[in-house]
Amino acid sequence: MHNSHYDEVFFASAYVAGLKDDIRAAVEPHVPLIVDRAALIAKIQQRTQERTKAKYNRNVAAPKPQFQK
């Protein structure tokens, strides 16, 4: 879509506004000025969250050892 009235910052802002809240909260402080940069930061954040969730699920699913008295 090409429109001379919209600049790259507009599209980057619209992209960030459409992200999930938790991802957007991590992307906004970087103030990306182009969509490619916003997408890269969002992808890094998403992967970080997925690794953290997988690690947490692995720790929760592991049974705790029972100590005998």
Biopython code that builds the backbone (N, CA, C, O; Angstrom):
import numpy as np
from Bio.PDB.StructureBuilder import StructureBuilder

atoms = [
    (1, "MET", "N", (0.847, -1.176, 0.000)),
    (1, "MET", "CA", (0.000, 0.000, 0.000)),
    (1, "MET", "C", (0.890, 1.234, 0.000)),
    (1, "MET", "O", (1.720, 1.403, 0.893)),
    (2, "HIS", "N", (0.726, 2.068, -0.962)),
    (2, "HIS", "CA", (1.543, 3.275, -1.045)),
    (2, "HIS", "C", (0.629, 4.495, -0.999)),
    (2, "HIS", "O", (-0.302, 4.629, -1.794)),
    (3, "ASN", "N", (0.915, 5.365, -0.064)),
    (3, "ASN", "CA", (0.180, 6.610, 0.060)),
    (3, "ASN", "C", (1.173, 7.651, 0.553)),
    (3, "ASN", "O", (1.786, 7.468, 1.604)),
    (4, "SER", "N", (1.337, 8.713, -0.169)),
    (4, "SER", "CA", (2.333, 9.725, 0.183)),
    (4, "SER", "C", (2.005, 10.459, 1.485)),
    (4, "SER", "O", (2.862, 11.158, 2.027)),
    (5, "HIS", "N", (0.792, 10.314, 1.990)),
    (5, "HIS", "CA", (0.424, 10.998, 3.228)),
    (5, "HIS", "C", (0.860, 10.216, 4.469)),
    (5, "HIS", "O", (0.898, 10.773, 5.566)),
    (6, "TYR", "N", (1.183, 8.954, 4.309)),
    (6, "TYR", "CA", (1.604, 8.134, 5.432)),
    (6, "TYR", "C", (3.100, 7.865, 5.319)),
    (6, "TYR", "O", (3.592, 7.463, 4.264)),
    (7, "ASP", "N", (3.811, 8.089, 6.415)),
    (7, "ASP", "CA", (5.239, 7.805, 6.400)),
    (7, "ASP", "C", (5.513, 6.493, 7.133)),
    (7, "ASP", "O", (4.595, 5.872, 7.670)),
    (8, "GLU", "N", (6.754, 6.083, 7.153)),
    (8, "GLU", "CA", (7.151, 4.816, 7.771)),
    (8, "GLU", "C", (6.829, 4.781, 9.262)),
    (8, "GLU", "O", (6.497, 3.724, 9.798)),
    (9, "VAL", "N", (6.924, 5.919, 9.931)),
    (9, "VAL", "CA", (6.623, 5.979, 11.371)),
    (9, "VAL", "C", (5.155, 5.646, 11.629)),
    (9, "VAL", "O", (4.831, 4.988, 12.618)),
    (10, "PHE", "N", (4.274, 6.098, 10.749)),
    (10, "PHE", "CA", (2.855, 5.774, 10.886)),
    (10, "PHE", "C", (2.639, 4.267, 10.854)),
    (10, "PHE", "O", (1.929, 3.715, 11.694)),
    (11, "PHE", "N", (3.258, 3.608, 9.877)),
    (11, "PHE", "CA", (3.069, 2.162, 9.749)),
    (11, "PHE", "C", (3.730, 1.407, 10.903)),
    (11, "PHE", "O", (3.196, 0.400, 11.369)),
    (12, "ALA", "N", (4.878, 1.881, 11.361)),
    (12, "ALA", "CA", (5.536, 1.252, 12.507)),
    (12, "ALA", "C", (4.668, 1.393, 13.753)),
    (12, "ALA", "O", (4.521, 0.442, 14.521)),
    (13, "SER", "N", (4.096, 2.569, 13.953)),
    (13, "SER", "CA", (3.221, 2.795, 15.110)),
    (13, "SER", "C", (1.967, 1.924, 15.034)),
    (13, "SER", "O", (1.526, 1.372, 16.042)),
    (14, "ALA", "N", (1.400, 1.806, 13.841)),
    (14, "ALA", "CA", (0.207, 0.967, 13.665)),
    (14, "ALA", "C", (0.543, -0.498, 13.928)),
    (14, "ALA", "O", (-0.253, -1.223, 14.525)),
    (15, "TYR", "N", (1.714, -0.931, 13.485)),
    (15, "TYR", "CA", (2.145, -2.314, 13.720)),
    (15, "TYR", "C", (2.282, -2.578, 15.216)),
    (15, "TYR", "O", (1.780, -3.582, 15.721)),
    (16, "VAL", "N", (2.957, -1.685, 15.918)),
    (16, "VAL", "CA", (3.162, -1.845, 17.362)),
    (16, "VAL", "C", (1.825, -1.822, 18.091)),
    (16, "VAL", "O", (1.620, -2.599, 19.023)),
    (17, "ALA", "N", (0.924, -0.955, 17.687)),
    (17, "ALA", "CA", (-0.394, -0.866, 18.331)),
    (17, "ALA", "C", (-1.184, -2.160, 18.184)),
    (17, "ALA", "O", (-2.042, -2.451, 19.017)),
    (18, "GLY", "N", (-0.915, -2.937, 17.149)),
    (18, "GLY", "CA", (-1.641, -4.175, 16.913)),
    (18, "GLY", "C", (-1.057, -5.392, 17.611)),
    (18, "GLY", "O", (-1.616, -6.485, 17.523)),
    (19, "LEU", "N", (0.061, -5.213, 18.304)),
    (19, "LEU", "CA", (0.676, -6.345, 19.002)),
    (19, "LEU", "C", (-0.079, -6.679, 20.283)),
    (19, "LEU", "O", (-0.806, -5.846, 20.823)),
    (20, "LYS", "N", (0.105, -7.914, 20.763)),
    (20, "LYS", "CA", (-0.462, -8.301, 22.059)),
    (20, "LYS", "C", (0.143, -7.395, 23.121)),
    (20, "LYS", "O", (1.274, -6.930, 22.980)),
    (21, "ASP", "N", (-0.617, -7.145, 24.186)),
    (21, "ASP", "CA", (-0.201, -6.200, 25.222)),
    (21, "ASP", "C", (1.185, -6.497, 25.782)),
    (21, "ASP", "O", (2.000, -5.586, 25.927)),
    (22, "ASP", "N", (1.459, -7.761, 26.099)),
    (22, "ASP", "CA", (2.737, -8.082, 26.728)),
    (22, "ASP", "C", (3.911, -7.882, 25.763)),
    (22, "ASP", "O", (4.996, -7.482, 26.184)),
    (23, "ILE", "N", (3.701, -8.155, 24.491)),
    (23, "ILE", "CA", (4.747, -7.936, 23.492)),
    (23, "ILE", "C", (4.909, -6.437, 23.248)),
    (23, "ILE", "O", (6.028, -5.930, 23.173)),
    (24, "ARG", "N", (3.789, -5.738, 23.125)),
    (24, "ARG", "CA", (3.827, -4.288, 22.876)),
    (24, "ARG", "C", (4.557, -3.551, 23.992)),
    (24, "ARG", "O", (5.297, -2.604, 23.728)),
    (25, "ALA", "N", (4.355, -3.977, 25.235)),
    (25, "ALA", "CA", (5.013, -3.325, 26.369)),
    (25, "ALA", "C", (6.533, -3.430, 26.271)),
    (25, "ALA", "O", (7.243, -2.557, 26.770)),
    (26, "ALA", "N", (7.034, -4.475, 25.642)),
    (26, "ALA", "CA", (8.479, -4.641, 25.479)),
    (26, "ALA", "C", (8.999, -3.922, 24.237)),
    (26, "ALA", "O", (10.173, -3.557, 24.186)),
    (27, "VAL", "N", (8.151, -3.715, 23.245)),
    (27, "VAL", "CA", (8.583, -3.094, 21.988)),
    (27, "VAL", "C", (8.535, -1.566, 22.077)),
    (27, "VAL", "O", (9.435, -0.893, 21.576)),
    (28, "GLU", "N", (7.505, -1.019, 22.703)),
    (28, "GLU", "CA", (7.316, 0.433, 22.735)),
    (28, "GLU", "C", (8.507, 1.223, 23.274)),
    (28, "GLU", "O", (8.829, 2.268, 22.708)),
    (29, "PRO", "N", (9.175, 0.782, 24.333)),
    (29, "PRO", "CA", (10.313, 1.577, 24.833)),
    (29, "PRO", "C", (11.446, 1.751, 23.815)),
    (29, "PRO", "O", (12.248, 2.677, 23.938)),
    (30, "HIS", "N", (11.515, 0.880, 22.828)),
    (30, "HIS", "CA", (12.561, 0.984, 21.806)),
    (30, "HIS", "C", (12.239, 2.030, 20.744)),
    (30, "HIS", "O", (13.111, 2.413, 19.964)),
    (31, "VAL", "N", (10.998, 2.490, 20.712)),
    (31, "VAL", "CA", (10.515, 3.492, 19.761)),
    (31, "VAL", "C", (10.982, 3.184, 18.333)),
    (31, "VAL", "O", (11.715, 3.968, 17.731)),
    (32, "PRO", "N", (10.550, 2.033, 17.796)),
    (32, "PRO", "CA", (10.966, 1.688, 16.430)),
    (32, "PRO", "C", (10.348, 2.653, 15.416)),
    (32, "PRO", "O", (9.161, 2.970, 15.481)),
    (33, "LEU", "N", (11.176, 3.107, 14.485)),
    (33, "LEU", "CA", (10.718, 4.069, 13.485)),
    (33, "LEU", "C", (10.352, 3.423, 12.160)),
    (33, "LEU", "O", (9.766, 4.067, 11.290)),
    (34, "ILE", "N", (10.699, 2.140, 12.005)),
    (34, "ILE", "CA", (10.328, 1.420, 10.794)),
    (34, "ILE", "C", (9.723, 0.072, 11.191)),
    (34, "ILE", "O", (10.036, -0.474, 12.249)),
    (35, "VAL", "N", (8.869, -0.443, 10.342)),
    (35, "VAL", "CA", (8.149, -1.680, 10.624)),
    (35, "VAL", "C", (9.118, -2.850, 10.796)),
    (35, "VAL", "O", (8.926, -3.689, 11.677)),
    (36, "ASP", "N", (10.147, -2.911, 9.970)),
    (36, "ASP", "CA", (11.100, -4.021, 10.068)),
    (36, "ASP", "C", (11.744, -4.087, 11.449)),
    (36, "ASP", "O", (11.911, -5.172, 12.006)),
    (37, "ARG", "N", (12.098, -2.953, 11.991)),
    (37, "ARG", "CA", (12.719, -2.905, 13.324)),
    (37, "ARG", "C", (11.699, -3.317, 14.394)),
    (37, "ARG", "O", (12.031, -4.072, 15.309)),
    (38, "ALA", "N", (10.476, -2.830, 14.283)),
    (38, "ALA", "CA", (9.425, -3.191, 15.239)),
    (38, "ALA", "C", (9.167, -4.698, 15.202)),
    (38, "ALA", "O", (8.995, -5.329, 16.244)),
    (39, "ALA", "N", (9.140, -5.268, 13.998)),
    (39, "ALA", "CA", (8.889, -6.702, 13.846)),
    (39, "ALA", "C", (10.031, -7.515, 14.440)),
    (39, "ALA", "O", (9.794, -8.545, 15.070)),
    (40, "LEU", "N", (11.259, -7.065, 14.248)),
    (40, "LEU", "CA", (12.410, -7.769, 14.803)),
    (40, "LEU", "C", (12.374, -7.766, 16.327)),
    (40, "LEU", "O", (12.583, -8.806, 16.951)),
    (41, "ILE", "N", (12.115, -6.631, 16.921)),
    (41, "ILE", "CA", (12.046, -6.537, 18.381)),
    (41, "ILE", "C", (10.899, -7.397, 18.910)),
    (41, "ILE", "O", (11.055, -8.079, 19.923)),
    (42, "ALA", "N", (9.757, -7.371, 18.238)),
    (42, "ALA", "CA", (8.605, -8.172, 18.658)),
    (42, "ALA", "C", (8.918, -9.664, 18.579)),
    (42, "ALA", "O", (8.537, -10.423, 19.469)),
    (43, "LYS", "N", (9.605, -10.087, 17.528)),
    (43, "LYS", "CA", (9.947, -11.500, 17.375)),
    (43, "LYS", "C", (10.919, -11.942, 18.465)),
    (43, "LYS", "O", (10.785, -13.039, 19.008)),
    (44, "ILE", "N", (11.883, -11.109, 18.781)),
    (44, "ILE", "CA", (12.825, -11.433, 19.863)),
    (44, "ILE", "C", (12.070, -11.568, 21.177)),
    (44, "ILE", "O", (12.313, -12.509, 21.932)),
    (45, "GLN", "N", (11.167, -10.653, 21.457)),
    (45, "GLN", "CA", (10.394, -10.699, 22.695)),
    (45, "GLN", "C", (9.504, -11.940, 22.738)),
    (45, "GLN", "O", (9.378, -12.580, 23.782)),
    (46, "GLN", "N", (8.894, -12.276, 21.618)),
    (46, "GLN", "CA", (8.029, -13.453, 21.572)),
    (46, "GLN", "C", (8.833, -14.717, 21.852)),
    (46, "GLN", "O", (8.390, -15.574, 22.617)),
    (47, "ARG", "N", (9.992, -14.840, 21.252)),
    (47, "ARG", "CA", (10.841, -16.019, 21.489)),
    (47, "ARG", "C", (11.301, -16.092, 22.939)),
    (47, "ARG", "O", (11.364, -17.175, 23.521)),
    (48, "THR", "N", (11.620, -14.948, 23.516)),
    (48, "THR", "CA", (12.021, -14.912, 24.923)),
    (48, "THR", "C", (10.882, -15.399, 25.811)),
    (48, "THR", "O", (11.101, -16.184, 26.734)),
    (49, "GLN", "N", (9.679, -14.936, 25.535)),
    (49, "GLN", "CA", (8.519, -15.367, 26.320)),
    (49, "GLN", "C", (8.251, -16.856, 26.138)),
    (49, "GLN", "O", (7.910, -17.544, 27.100)),
    (50, "GLU", "N", (8.400, -17.356, 24.930)),
    (50, "GLU", "CA", (8.172, -18.786, 24.682)),
    (50, "GLU", "C", (9.182, -19.638, 25.432)),
    (50, "GLU", "O", (8.820, -20.668, 26.001)),
    (51, "ARG", "N", (10.455, -19.222, 25.442)),
    (51, "ARG", "CA", (11.477, -19.976, 26.186)),
    (51, "ARG", "C", (11.198, -19.948, 27.677)),
    (51, "ARG", "O", (11.332, -20.966, 28.357)),
    (52, "THR", "N", (10.811, -18.790, 28.187)),
    (52, "THR", "CA", (10.507, -18.661, 29.611)),
    (52, "THR", "C", (9.312, -19.533, 29.976)),
    (52, "THR", "O", (9.327, -20.211, 31.004)),
    (53, "LYS", "N", (8.285, -19.519, 29.145)),
    (53, "LYS", "CA", (7.090, -20.328, 29.403)),
    (53, "LYS", "C", (7.434, -21.814, 29.363)),
    (53, "LYS", "O", (6.982, -22.579, 30.215)),
    (54, "ALA", "N", (8.228, -22.224, 28.383)),
    (54, "ALA", "CA", (8.615, -23.639, 28.274)),
    (54, "ALA", "C", (9.438, -24.064, 29.491)),
    (54, "ALA", "O", (9.254, -25.159, 30.021)),
    (55, "LYS", "N", (10.327, -23.209, 29.920)),
    (55, "LYS", "CA", (11.155, -23.515, 31.092)),
    (55, "LYS", "C", (10.282, -23.609, 32.344)),
    (55, "LYS", "O", (10.463, -24.508, 33.165)),
    (56, "TYR", "N", (9.337, -22.680, 32.486)),
    (56, "TYR", "CA", (8.442, -22.701, 33.634)),
    (56, "TYR", "C", (7.587, -23.969, 33.629)),
    (56, "TYR", "O", (7.436, -24.624, 34.660)),
    (57, "ASN", "N", (7.030, -24.311, 32.469)),
    (57, "ASN", "CA", (6.187, -25.507, 32.368)),
    (57, "ASN", "C", (6.981, -26.774, 32.669)),
    (57, "ASN", "O", (6.458, -27.712, 33.271)),
    (58, "ARG", "N", (8.222, -26.799, 32.255)),
    (58, "ARG", "CA", (9.068, -27.957, 32.512)),
    (58, "ARG", "C", (9.321, -28.094, 34.016)),
    (58, "ARG", "O", (9.312, -29.203, 34.548)),
    (59, "ASN", "N", (9.545, -26.978, 34.693)),
    (59, "ASN", "CA", (9.793, -27.002, 36.137)),
    (59, "ASN", "C", (8.542, -27.354, 36.932)),
    (59, "ASN", "O", (8.628, -28.044, 37.947)),
    (60, "VAL", "N", (7.396, -26.893, 36.488)),
    (60, "VAL", "CA", (6.136, -27.170, 37.180)),
    (60, "VAL", "C", (5.737, -28.629, 36.983)),
    (60, "VAL", "O", (5.223, -29.264, 37.904)),
    (61, "ALA", "N", (5.970, -29.154, 35.803)),
    (61, "ALA", "CA", (5.559, -30.520, 35.492)),
    (61, "ALA", "C", (6.438, -31.560, 36.180)),
    (61, "ALA", "O", (6.002, -32.689, 36.404)),
    (62, "ALA", "N", (7.652, -31.193, 36.513)),
    (62, "ALA", "CA", (8.553, -32.152, 37.164)),
    (62, "ALA", "C", (8.091, -32.420, 38.592)),
    (62, "ALA", "O", (7.883, -31.481, 39.360)),
    (63, "PRO", "N", (7.930, -33.679, 38.954)),
    (63, "PRO", "CA", (7.493, -33.973, 40.326)),
    (63, "PRO", "C", (8.593, -33.647, 41.328)),
    (63, "PRO", "O", (9.782, -33.828, 41.063)),
    (64, "LYS", "N", (8.163, -33.166, 42.472)),
    (64, "LYS", "CA", (9.120, -32.837, 43.516)),
    (64, "LYS", "C", (9.512, -34.131, 44.234)),
    (64, "LYS", "O", (8.668, -34.997, 44.463)),
    (65, "PRO", "N", (10.772, -34.257, 44.580)),
    (65, "PRO", "CA", (11.190, -35.467, 45.281)),
    (65, "PRO", "C", (10.558, -35.550, 46.672)),
    (65, "PRO", "O", (10.447, -34.549, 47.380)),
    (66, "GLN", "N", (10.156, -36.741, 47.041)),
    (66, "GLN", "CA", (9.565, -36.971, 48.362)),
    (66, "GLN", "C", (10.671, -37.400, 49.318)),
    (66, "GLN", "O", (11.398, -38.360, 49.065)),
    (67, "PHE", "N", (10.775, -36.696, 50.378)),
    (67, "PHE", "CA", (11.760, -37.030, 51.402)),
    (67, "PHE", "C", (11.125, -37.932, 52.439)),
    (67, "PHE", "O", (10.013, -37.683, 52.906)),
    (68, "GLN", "N", (11.828, -38.958, 52.783)),
    (68, "GLN", "CA", (11.316, -39.882, 53.799)),
    (68, "GLN", "C", (11.902, -39.499, 55.146)),
    (68, "GLN", "O", (13.049, -39.064, 55.247)),
    (69, "LYS", "N", (11.095, -39.669, 56.169)),
    (69, "LYS", "CA", (11.554, -39.347, 57.519)),
    (69, "LYS", "C", (12.178, -40.519, 58.182)),
    (69, "LYS", "O", (12.619, -40.419, 59.327)),
]
sb = StructureBuilder()
sb.init_structure("model")
sb.init_model(0)
sb.init_chain("A")
sb.init_seg("    ")
for serial, (resi, resn, name, xyz) in enumerate(atoms, 1):
    if name == "N":
        sb.init_residue(resn, " ", resi, " ")
    sb.init_atom(name, np.array(xyz, "f"), 0.0, 1.0, " ", f" {name:<3s}", serial, name[0])
structure = sb.get_structure()
